[in-house]
Amino acid sequence: MMKQFLSALACLAILSSCAVQKQAQLVKEKDVERIIKTLSADDMQGRGVFTPGIDKAASFIESEFKTIGLKPLAGLSGYRQDFSMNRIVPGPYQVSINGKAVEQQNVFYISDKPSLIWNRSSDVETHYIKANQSFTARYKEIMQLNKPVLVYVDESLFSAFKRFRDHYMDERVVGEFQPTEAVFVLGNEDVVQSFSINLTNTISKAPLFNVTGMIPGKSKANEYVIFSGHYDHLGIIDAVEGDSIANGADDDASGVTAVISLARHYKQLNNNERTLIFVAFTAEEVGGIGSQYFSKQQDPDAVVAMFNIEMIGKESKFGKNAAFITGFEKSDFGQILQKNLEGTEFKFHPDPYPEQNLFYRSDNATLAAQGVPAHTISTDQIDQDKYYHTVNDELSTLDIANITSTIKAIALSSRSIVAGTDTPKRIEKLKE
């Protein structure tokens, strides 16, 4: 009798293993390569926001969702989730300190107004960031004052100053206008005795769109599991050896490839008890705007889990068949995934880069702040990735087999959450 029982258990284990293998085979490496090759091609122009390239990328993702047979989200007639934000582009500006004109590369400003005209008689406080001080720490202190400020920065802090300038003097996309007014000037004056500042911004409404689709759940249709990645990238940047297209193959065409592949996987299985939402976010690179808008349209209490996928194009620091999960310790999401991978070679690890604060730097952040077990899955060695945000983030630098194995692992590890038999613990909400 015991032998029969053990034999039955062995048969069940074999059947279960066969079912797992069959599921994994639904994700095909050839198709993975086709998708990521298309999204990272030069004709997508780096998928910068407000460019023809990002519209072309969105159209491609829409066509994939349609071919798969996804349904539009409730209330939408198609796969695009349209919205608009405020686009702010710095315009002409003139700054002089103590009667001397300041070169434009030595100025950056933060303002959501069409113009600023300041002089010594204006209600503006002057602050200094000196050579022996941390630029970032002083920046935070000064910005918390919420007052109009002129900040004079010692020339020795050029590198930190330039990082902030590169961010603020590019176009920005914001939801609501903020009252912040700050002008930062790099120079070698001991004391600012007088100043004349004339700044302008061009402000317009900016149309944006996420690409979304869903597979309705069977018995738990009002419970949602989200699979996401962002399809925007940097667009056209400074040329290096004649190449100016930031293709964004790993960041994050690899993640969107996973989203499309997982949509096809679960549509073919057709056994999801919970509703599955698949979303390619826009404007991650300019502040996570797309995911913020999407998240505000959701009831966070109805979202059971979010699998955000960001940069899975290369082998992780843990080697092959391995990825990491940001915020691993914040819920049992990662433990559930690893349980579902028992018997396979793949393993999920906690985030090895806690100092990078990756958990709140990607598109999972808004829903995570509201208590959703929303985590990002990645393989990127962020501390030494020489292709990150460069023109060299191209298909040729990626490991397609690694991408495929990671997608298969996400498919297998998510199955009990999709089936409604596992529910990850909620994350502690961020206090406002």
LINTA-V25555 format. One record per residue. N is the residue number from 0. NEAR is the number of other ideal C-beta (glycine too) atoms within 12 Angstrom. Layout:
N & NEAR
N & NEAR
//
This chain:
0 & 7
1 & 8
2 & 9
3 & 10
4 & 11
5 & 12
6 & 13
7 & 14
8 & 14
9 & 14
10 & 14
11 & 14
12 & 16
13 & 15
14 & 14
15 & 20
16 & 18
17 & 15
18 & 19
19 & 27
20 & 18
21 & 18
22 & 31
23 & 32
24 & 19
25 & 30
26 & 36
27 & 23
28 & 24
29 & 14
30 & 29
31 & 40
32 & 29
33 & 24
34 & 43
35 & 48
36 & 26
37 & 29
38 & 50
39 & 44
40 & 24
41 & 24
42 & 20
43 & 38
44 & 29
45 & 38
46 & 47
47 & 33
48 & 39
49 & 31
50 & 27
51 & 18
52 & 31
53 & 42
54 & 26
55 & 23
56 & 45
57 & 39
58 & 26
59 & 33
60 & 45
61 & 29
62 & 20
63 & 34
64 & 37
65 & 22
66 & 18
67 & 30
68 & 20
69 & 35
70 & 26
71 & 26
72 & 30
73 & 20
74 & 12
75 & 25
76 & 11
77 & 23
78 & 34
79 & 31
80 & 37
81 & 25
82 & 27
83 & 20
84 & 32
85 & 28
86 & 28
87 & 33
88 & 23
89 & 31
90 & 22
91 & 14
92 & 31
93 & 26
94 & 36
95 & 28
96 & 34
97 & 21
98 & 15
99 & 19
100 & 19
101 & 33
102 & 17
103 & 20
104 & 17
105 & 30
106 & 37
107 & 32
108 & 39
109 & 33
110 & 33
111 & 29
112 & 25
113 & 18
114 & 21
115 & 32
116 & 22
117 & 33
118 & 21
119 & 19
120 & 10
121 & 21
122 & 13
123 & 26
124 & 22
125 & 31
126 & 26
127 & 28
128 & 35
129 & 19
130 & 19
131 & 12
132 & 22
133 & 17
134 & 30
135 & 18
136 & 16
137 & 29
138 & 29
139 & 16
140 & 18
141 & 32
142 & 25
143 & 14
144 & 20
145 & 15
146 & 19
147 & 28
148 & 36
149 & 40
150 & 42
151 & 38
152 & 42
153 & 27
154 & 22
155 & 17
156 & 32
157 & 21
158 & 16
159 & 26
160 & 31
161 & 21
162 & 17
163 & 30
164 & 29
165 & 18
166 & 21
167 & 32
168 & 28
169 & 24
170 & 30
171 & 34
172 & 36
173 & 31
174 & 26
175 & 12
176 & 19
177 & 17
178 & 15
179 & 25
180 & 32
181 & 40
182 & 43
183 & 43
184 & 43
185 & 33
186 & 32
187 & 22
188 & 24
189 & 13
190 & 13
191 & 32
192 & 17
193 & 21
194 & 35
195 & 28
196 & 35
197 & 22
198 & 36
199 & 20
200 & 28
201 & 21
202 & 23
203 & 19
204 & 16
205 & 30
206 & 22
207 & 39
208 & 35
209 & 48
210 & 46
211 & 43
212 & 41
213 & 34
214 & 36
215 & 27
216 & 27
217 & 20
218 & 16
219 & 22
220 & 21
221 & 19
222 & 31
223 & 44
224 & 48
225 & 50
226 & 50
227 & 52
228 & 54
229 & 50
230 & 56
231 & 46
232 & 45
233 & 35
234 & 31
235 & 25
236 & 24
237 & 17
238 & 12
239 & 16
240 & 9
241 & 8
242 & 18
243 & 20
244 & 31
245 & 37
246 & 43
247 & 50
248 & 43
249 & 47
250 & 44
251 & 49
252 & 48
253 & 49
254 & 52
255 & 54
256 & 51
257 & 50
258 & 50
259 & 46
260 & 43
261 & 52
262 & 47
263 & 34
264 & 38
265 & 43
266 & 30
267 & 22
268 & 28
269 & 18
270 & 23
271 & 37
272 & 29
273 & 35
274 & 33
275 & 48
276 & 49
277 & 50
278 & 52
279 & 51
280 & 53
281 & 48
282 & 42
283 & 44
284 & 38
285 & 35
286 & 33
287 & 36
288 & 38
289 & 44
290 & 47
291 & 33
292 & 31
293 & 43
294 & 34
295 & 19
296 & 27
297 & 33
298 & 17
299 & 27
300 & 15
301 & 25
302 & 39
303 & 42
304 & 46
305 & 49
306 & 54
307 & 53
308 & 50
309 & 47
310 & 48
311 & 49
312 & 48
313 & 35
314 & 28
315 & 37
316 & 22
317 & 24
318 & 19
319 & 20
320 & 24
321 & 30
322 & 49
323 & 38
324 & 48
325 & 43
326 & 38
327 & 31
328 & 19
329 & 31
330 & 32
331 & 24
332 & 43
333 & 34
334 & 27
335 & 33
336 & 39
337 & 28
338 & 23
339 & 33
340 & 32
341 & 20
342 & 20
343 & 25
344 & 16
345 & 33
346 & 29
347 & 39
348 & 28
349 & 30
350 & 36
351 & 25
352 & 27
353 & 19
354 & 11
355 & 21
356 & 15
357 & 31
358 & 37
359 & 26
360 & 30
361 & 43
362 & 49
363 & 48
364 & 35
365 & 37
366 & 46
367 & 38
368 & 27
369 & 27
370 & 28
371 & 41
372 & 42
373 & 45
374 & 49
375 & 51
376 & 52
377 & 52
378 & 46
379 & 45
380 & 26
381 & 31
382 & 16
383 & 13
384 & 26
385 & 16
386 & 29
387 & 29
388 & 26
389 & 27
390 & 29
391 & 26
392 & 37
393 & 30
394 & 31
395 & 18
396 & 30
397 & 37
398 & 28
399 & 34
400 & 23
401 & 36
402 & 49
403 & 36
404 & 34
405 & 51
406 & 48
407 & 37
408 & 43
409 & 48
410 & 46
411 & 41
412 & 39
413 & 45
414 & 36
415 & 31
416 & 42
417 & 43
418 & 26
419 & 26
420 & 21
421 & 28
422 & 25
423 & 36
424 & 21
425 & 23
426 & 31
427 & 16
428 & 18
429 & 19
430 & 7
431 & 5
//
